[in-house]
Amino acid sequence: MSSKEEEDITEEILSNGFTKFLKKNCNDKIFFKIDKTLQHLHDNELNIQFITNKQKNNPRFLVHIFYDDPEEYINFEFYRLKEGQWRFGIEIEDEEIYGEDGEIIDLHGKGYGRLMMAIIIYCWENDDNLPIDVKLSGDLLTIGICADASGGFWQHMGMEMGKYSMDKDRYNSMTGPNCGYDREFTMREWKRFIFKGTQKKASIKKKKNKRNKTKKRKKSKRKKSKKKKSKRKNHLKKNR
C-alpha cells in the first residue's frame, strides 16, 4: 500500500474555513496580500493539489498549483532529510503555466510562495498524524537549506547563516559535515514570515542606533551635572 496521497484542495482553500484561518493568524497587511493572491488564483482558474508522502524515514509535504495539466505546476516542498532535520524547496521562477488561451499566466511576484507555505501550515493543523519529530519539536523545530541558490529569497524570509555552514565551522567539528545548514531558522520564525512578514534589518539598526544615542545622551547629562557640582565647590571656596 502506497503512503503517498494526492488531494485536490482548491475549493477548501477558497472557502471560508481557510479565510478564517488566515484572519486568525495574519496581521492585516499579510492577510490583504494573501487574499489578493487567492483572487488571482480564482480569476485564472488555477487548481491546488496537496500531496503527502508519509514514508517512515523520509516524509514530505508538497503543494502544487497548476491550470489544467497537473504535470505543469509551481511547487513548494517541505521534507525530512534525517530525523529532526527538515528542509524545503520552492519552484516558481523557472516554471511556466499556460492558461486557456495558450498564453503564460504570470505568477511572478504575486505572492504564491507565501500562499503555498500558508497552505502547508493550514493542512498540518488539520492532521492528527504528523511525523513525531515535528510534533515533539513544535515551533522549535530547526529548518535549514544547503547550497543557497535562491538569489536572496531565503535570507529575505529571515533565515540566518547556519552554525555549521560552509562559511563557518562545518568541517572543524565532528557533527558539522552531517548536520550543517548554510541557512537555518526555527518553525516559529518560519510562521512569523508567513503570517506577520519580516522586519527589515535597516529598521532594526535604526532602533539600535536610537537606543545608543539615548544612552550617550544620558551619560553626557551625568557628566555635565558632575562638572556643575565641581564649579559650585570652587565658587564656595573663593567666597570663603
C-alpha positions as CSV (number, residue, x, y, z in Angstrom):
1,M,0.0,0.0,0.0
2,S,1.4,3.4,-1.1
3,S,1.9,6.1,1.6
4,K,1.5,8.8,-1.0
5,E,-1.8,10.7,-1.1
6,E,-2.8,13.4,-3.6
7,E,-5.8,15.6,-2.8
8,D,-7.4,18.5,-4.8
9,I,-8.0,21.2,-2.1
10,T,-8.9,24.1,-4.4
11,E,-12.4,24.6,-3.1
12,E,-11.3,24.2,0.5
13,I,-8.6,26.9,0.2
14,L,-11.1,29.2,-1.5
15,S,-13.7,28.6,1.3
16,N,-14.5,30.5,4.5
17,G,-12.5,27.9,6.5
18,F,-9.2,29.0,5.1
19,T,-10.2,32.6,5.3
20,K,-10.9,32.3,9.0
21,F,-7.5,30.5,9.5
22,L,-5.8,33.5,7.8
23,K,-7.7,36.1,9.8
24,K,-6.7,34.2,13.0
25,N,-3.0,34.1,12.2
26,C,-2.2,37.0,9.9
27,N,-1.8,40.7,10.5
28,D,-3.9,43.0,8.3
29,K,-1.1,43.6,5.8
30,I,-0.3,40.0,5.2
31,F,-3.9,39.0,5.1
32,F,-4.5,41.5,2.3
33,K,-1.5,40.1,0.4
34,I,-2.6,36.5,0.6
35,D,-6.3,37.4,-0.2
36,K,-5.0,39.2,-3.3
37,T,-3.1,36.1,-4.3
38,L,-6.2,34.0,-3.8
39,Q,-8.2,36.3,-6.0
40,H,-5.5,36.0,-8.8
41,L,-5.7,32.2,-8.4
42,H,-9.5,32.2,-8.7
43,D,-9.6,34.6,-11.6
44,N,-7.1,32.4,-13.6
45,E,-9.0,29.2,-12.7
46,L,-5.9,27.6,-11.1
47,N,-6.0,24.4,-9.1
48,I,-4.3,23.4,-5.8
49,Q,-3.1,19.9,-5.1
50,F,-1.8,18.9,-1.6
51,I,0.5,15.8,-1.7
52,T,1.7,13.9,1.3
53,N,4.1,11.1,1.3
54,K,4.4,9.8,4.9
55,Q,7.2,7.3,4.5
56,K,8.6,6.4,7.9
57,N,12.1,7.8,7.4
58,N,11.6,10.5,4.7
59,P,8.1,12.0,4.9
60,R,7.4,15.0,2.7
61,F,4.6,17.5,2.1
62,L,4.1,19.3,-1.2
63,V,1.7,21.9,-2.7
64,H,1.3,22.1,-6.4
65,I,-0.6,24.9,-8.2
66,F,-1.5,24.3,-11.9
67,Y,-4.0,25.2,-14.6
68,D,-5.4,22.0,-16.2
69,D,-2.2,19.9,-16.6
70,P,-1.0,18.5,-13.2
71,E,2.4,18.0,-14.8
72,E,2.9,21.7,-15.3
73,Y,2.9,23.4,-11.9
74,I,4.6,25.7,-9.4
75,N,5.7,23.8,-6.3
76,F,6.6,24.2,-2.6
77,E,8.0,21.1,-0.8
78,F,8.8,20.5,2.9
79,Y,10.6,17.3,3.6
80,R,12.7,15.5,6.2
81,L,16.3,14.7,5.3
82,K,17.0,12.9,8.6
83,E,15.3,12.6,12.0
84,G,15.0,16.2,13.3
85,Q,16.4,17.7,10.1
86,W,13.8,19.3,7.8
87,R,14.3,21.3,4.6
88,F,12.2,22.9,2.0
89,G,12.4,23.9,-1.6
90,I,10.4,26.2,-3.9
91,E,9.9,26.3,-7.7
92,I,8.2,29.3,-9.2
93,E,10.7,31.4,-11.2
94,D,11.6,28.8,-13.8
95,E,8.2,27.3,-14.2
96,E,5.6,28.3,-16.9
97,I,1.9,27.7,-16.7
98,Y,-0.3,28.2,-19.7
99,G,-3.9,29.4,-19.5
100,E,-6.9,28.6,-21.7
101,D,-5.8,31.0,-24.5
102,G,-2.4,29.4,-24.6
103,E,-0.7,32.4,-23.0
104,I,1.6,32.2,-20.0
105,I,-0.1,33.1,-16.7
106,D,2.2,35.5,-14.9
107,L,2.8,34.1,-11.4
108,H,6.0,36.0,-10.5
109,G,5.7,38.5,-7.7
110,K,2.1,37.5,-7.0
111,G,2.7,36.0,-3.5
112,Y,2.4,32.4,-4.4
113,G,5.4,31.4,-2.3
114,R,3.8,32.7,0.9
115,L,0.4,31.2,-0.1
116,M,1.8,27.7,-0.6
117,M,3.6,27.9,2.8
118,A,0.4,29.0,4.5
119,I,-1.4,26.0,2.9
120,I,1.2,23.7,4.4
121,I,0.6,25.1,7.9
122,Y,-3.2,25.0,7.4
123,C,-3.2,21.4,6.3
124,W,-0.9,20.5,9.3
125,E,-3.4,22.0,11.7
126,N,-6.0,19.5,10.4
127,D,-3.6,16.5,10.5
128,D,-3.6,14.3,13.6
129,N,-0.8,12.1,12.2
130,L,2.2,14.4,11.8
131,P,5.8,13.0,12.0
132,I,6.9,12.5,15.6
133,D,9.8,14.9,15.4
134,V,7.6,17.7,14.1
135,K,5.1,17.1,16.9
136,L,7.7,17.0,19.7
137,S,9.8,20.0,18.5
138,G,6.8,22.2,17.7
139,D,7.8,25.8,17.0
140,L,11.4,25.0,18.0
141,L,11.9,22.6,15.0
142,T,15.0,23.6,13.1
143,I,14.5,24.1,9.3
144,G,17.5,24.5,7.0
145,I,18.7,24.6,3.5
146,C,22.1,23.7,1.9
147,A,23.7,25.4,-1.1
148,D,21.7,28.6,-1.1
149,A,20.9,29.4,-4.8
150,S,17.7,31.3,-4.1
151,G,19.0,34.7,-5.0
152,G,18.3,36.1,-1.5
153,F,14.8,34.6,-1.1
154,W,15.7,32.5,2.0
155,Q,17.5,35.4,3.6
156,H,14.5,37.6,2.9
157,M,12.4,35.1,4.8
158,G,14.7,35.6,7.8
159,M,16.9,32.6,7.6
160,E,20.3,33.2,9.2
161,M,23.7,31.7,8.4
162,G,23.9,28.2,9.9
163,K,26.1,27.4,12.8
164,Y,27.9,24.8,10.7
165,S,27.5,26.5,7.3
166,M,30.1,26.3,4.5
167,D,31.3,29.7,5.6
168,K,31.6,28.8,9.3
169,D,32.7,25.7,11.2
170,R,31.2,22.8,9.2
171,Y,34.5,21.0,8.7
172,N,36.0,21.9,12.0
173,S,33.7,19.7,14.0
174,M,32.6,16.1,14.2
175,T,28.9,17.0,13.7
176,G,29.2,19.8,11.1
177,P,29.5,17.7,7.9
178,N,26.5,15.6,9.0
179,C,24.0,18.3,10.0
180,G,25.4,21.6,8.7
181,Y,23.0,24.0,7.1
182,D,24.0,27.0,5.1
183,R,20.9,28.9,6.3
184,E,18.5,28.0,9.0
185,F,15.7,29.2,11.3
186,T,13.0,27.7,13.5
187,M,9.4,26.8,12.8
188,R,8.4,29.8,14.9
189,E,10.4,32.1,12.6
190,W,9.0,30.5,9.5
191,K,5.5,31.1,10.7
192,R,6.4,34.6,11.6
193,F,7.4,35.2,8.0
194,I,4.3,33.6,6.6
195,F,1.7,35.4,8.7
196,K,3.5,38.5,10.0
197,G,6.1,39.3,7.4
198,T,9.7,40.2,8.2
199,Q,11.2,43.1,10.0
200,K,13.8,44.8,7.7
201,K,17.3,44.8,9.2
202,A,17.6,48.5,8.3
203,S,14.7,49.4,10.7
204,I,16.3,47.2,13.4
205,K,19.6,49.0,13.0
206,K,17.8,52.4,13.3
207,K,16.2,51.3,16.6
208,K,19.6,50.2,17.9
209,N,21.2,53.5,16.9
210,K,18.4,55.4,18.6
211,R,19.0,53.3,21.8
212,N,22.7,54.0,21.6
213,K,22.1,57.8,21.1
214,T,19.8,57.9,24.1
215,K,22.3,56.1,26.2
216,K,25.0,58.6,25.2
217,R,22.8,61.5,26.0
218,K,22.1,60.1,29.4
219,K,25.8,59.6,30.0
220,S,26.6,63.1,28.8
221,K,24.0,64.6,31.1
222,R,25.5,62.9,34.1
223,K,29.0,64.2,33.2
224,K,27.6,67.8,33.0
225,S,25.9,67.5,36.3
226,K,29.3,66.5,37.9
227,K,31.0,69.5,36.4
228,K,28.3,71.8,37.8
229,K,28.9,70.4,41.2
230,S,32.7,70.9,41.0
231,K,32.1,74.5,39.9
232,R,29.9,75.1,42.9
233,K,32.6,73.8,45.2
234,N,35.2,76.1,43.6
235,H,32.8,79.0,43.9
236,L,32.2,78.3,47.6
237,K,36.0,78.2,48.2
238,K,36.5,81.5,46.6
239,N,33.8,83.1,48.6
240,R,35.3,81.8,51.8
